[in-house]
Amino acid sequence: MEPITSIKGIGAETAEALAEMNILTVNDLLEYFPYRYEDYRLKDLAEVKNEERVTVEGKVHSEPSLVYYGKKRSRLTLRVLVGRYLIQVVLFNQPYMKSKISINDTVSVTGKWDQHRQTITANEVHLGAQSISKDFEPVYAVKGKITVKGLRRFINLAFSQFGSNIEEILPEYFLVKYKLMNRLSALRIMHFPTDQNELKQARRRFVYEEFFYFQLKMQALRKIEREQSKGIIQAYQLEKIKAFLHSLPFSLTNAQKRVVNEILTDMKSPFRMNRLLQGDVGSGKTAVAAIALYASCTAGYQGALMVPTEILAEQHAESLKLLLEPFQIKCELLTSSVKGKSRREILQLLKAGEIDILIGTHALIQDEVEFHHLGLVITDEQHRFGVEQRRVLREKGESPDVLFMTATPIPRTLAITVFGEMDVSIIDEMPAGRKLIETYWAKPNMLDRVLGFIEKELRAGHQAYVICPLIEESDKLDVQNAIDVHSQLTHYFFDRYQIGLMHGRLHPDEKESVMKAFSRNEIQVLVSTTVVEVGVNVPNATMMVIYDAERFGLAQLHQLRGRVGRGSDQSYCILLADPKSEVGKERMKIMTETNDGFLLSEKDLELRGPGDFFGKKQSGLPEFKVADMVHDYRALETARNDAAQLIQTNEFWSAPEYMTLRNYLKESGVLEGEKLD
């Protein structure tokens, strides 16, 4: 596209100022959309909400009074009769308006409405009936020397000079199917709208365009990844798998069966599996992993299961040995604690192919770990490992199948955006007979009752978690907070029970030993910061108390709550919170009403937005100019399905009408050649 200097009137200096705003080409300028629109339509004050921006028209009812304060600061106040309301209008730092306004003049006023004080703090007052020619005025984010007025002039020039060059970039078929505006009209309306409805249609067009282009890239990546990664065809033995399923001490839920079939289909295909398995805490992901690993062993391959902590690795190793050793499958555990002779022995047996399944922490990706014939890699709580760590483990074999598992229910909209190049499987059903955790919201002044409740559970031989939040980003404060609570509880329970303490400042070995002591019931109450979040299994713990629960997001509260309710006894979660905001109160209410992690994650996304859901730093979320993943999720689903279907057709790779889209894939580095085989 033409550089920005090809617009008449934009010289080198202006171009430099525009470059500060990432506007380098004519196209960048045309796609530099307003971030909001001033609404200048006249409104009835009876229908205007407090603090809303408003434009009204009325008669001046009193002489304007002008007060100066400070050097160049002034406040002009006048009373205006608007319909049946007599309101006050305040205008700052425009003293010259005093001489222009007289009693009985008609004025139009634009500003923020304060319902309680019946006042408009105005940024514009015009004499006479509404002299503003437009209903909507776009507002742009500008920097440095560039003014909104100047920017609008440049945009106008760009349209008059280059408007005829703007081409349609969406296939005609989709424009007709979804009744979308053409690109030129939509661009023009985004900058110069005349009414709300037409603006809505223009926005709708760009929401679809942004999502479609993004998903086209994702789906093409996925197709290339699949077709170029010659996977291994795992010829597993179905009869053996069926016998294994019969041996399980429980029957699979329908959701587990569906997911197992999706995984087995992938393993049998010539393409490498790249699948994300989502399942709520306790939905039975471990059983699914065991079936997949066993299937790979029956096909003559080895399997690896990588988890984030040693204690979790030990628990997985224990349960897999129990399930698989009766079927002559040798499972071993490898963590940094396994040293010396036994470590050398494991590495030797692994290389010789005498160990079928290796379970461990990131110790699995060290150079010295060599597999004989790796067929399947499963990573649990995969968002806790860096992309690099996952890649290294994948490269331990000849294109092994890869399954990522997570107990963090990621809303579907985010899953198909962030993990767009993966297939997503969801276990959305809980095993029968699992008791729901009862959740209560208590105010801090009810702490004594809460402590009494904990004691009742402890007397019954059970254990409890007490979670303290991270206050700000400071480790010191965070630790102090947990230490304070720990000393209060030690004082309260005195010698009756052992109180343990765990926080982020402890050495990993110390964390492990505290956790082990808790697992063995040597500690009855564990006071901890959120480090306890990931999959630790202590079936005897039936009580979870979360201090300052309003500081957590719903997804995290749900993760923490999932630490209890792992045995056959009824479990409880108490949220100690006194939220001041409506959102905070809403969160507590939702937590007490549902145990469904997916429902909670969707709510969390609505309340917090996508950036906060993953934490800004590591979210990897794409930035869209117009589209919003939360509010426009239906368009995201539609665009994803359209892109996925189109990518699979032969026409897409050869027909002239898709040339623009193919060029886009080349420019964004997804395609190297013109066509995939």
Protein Blocks (a to p, Z undefined) as FASTA:
>chain_A
ZZfklpghiafklmmmmmmnopabfklmmmmccfbdcdfbdcdfklpcehiacddddddf
bdcddddedjklccddddddehjbccddddehilklmmmpcghiacdddddddfklopac
dfbdcedjdfbfbfbdcddddehjbcfklmmmmmmmmmmmmmmmpccfbdfklmmmnopa
cfklmmmmmmmccbfklmmmmmmmmmmmmmmmmmmmmmmmmmmmmmmmccddddddfklm
mmmmmmpcbdcdfklmmmmmmmmmmmmpmbdcdddddddehiopmmmmmmmmmmmmmnop
acddddfbfklmmmmmmmmmmmmmmnopacddddfklgcjllmmmmmmmmnopafbdcdd
fklmgmklccfbdcbdcdehkllpcfklmmmmmmmpghiadddddfbdcdfklmmmmmmm
bccdddfbdcehiacdddddddfklmmmmmmmmmmmmmnopacddddddehjbfklmmmm
mmmmmmmmmmmnmmmbccddddfkbcfklmmmmmmmmmnopafbdcddfklmgopacfkb
cbdcdehkllpcfklmmmmmmmgokambdcddddddddfbfklmmmmmmmmmpccfklmm
mmmmmmnojmlmnopklnopacdfkbcfklmmmmmmmmmmmmmmmmmpmklmmpmklmmm
mmmmmmnomamblbdZZ
